């Protein structure tokens, strides 16, 4: 696998961003669940307002 593959950038709504400061664990859980439903096989690697960075792990062997 190419370790330097580019990340996909996406965004989330304000409801999820509001959790980041008030409940960081809920933020992580909700963001992961959001992208697992919409982008199966992609992994959230970073959240920096207003972007969420995702890595394509489809077809990756563990």
URWO-V997808 format. One record per pair of residues at least 24 apart in sequence whose C-alpha atoms are under 6 Angstrom apart, sorted by the first residue. I is the first residue (numbers start at 0). GAP is how many residues later the second one is. Records with the same first field share a line. If there is no record, write none. Layout:
I = GAP, GAP
This chain:
6 = 46, 47, 48
7 = 45, 46
8 = 43, 44
9 = 41, 42
10 = 40, 41
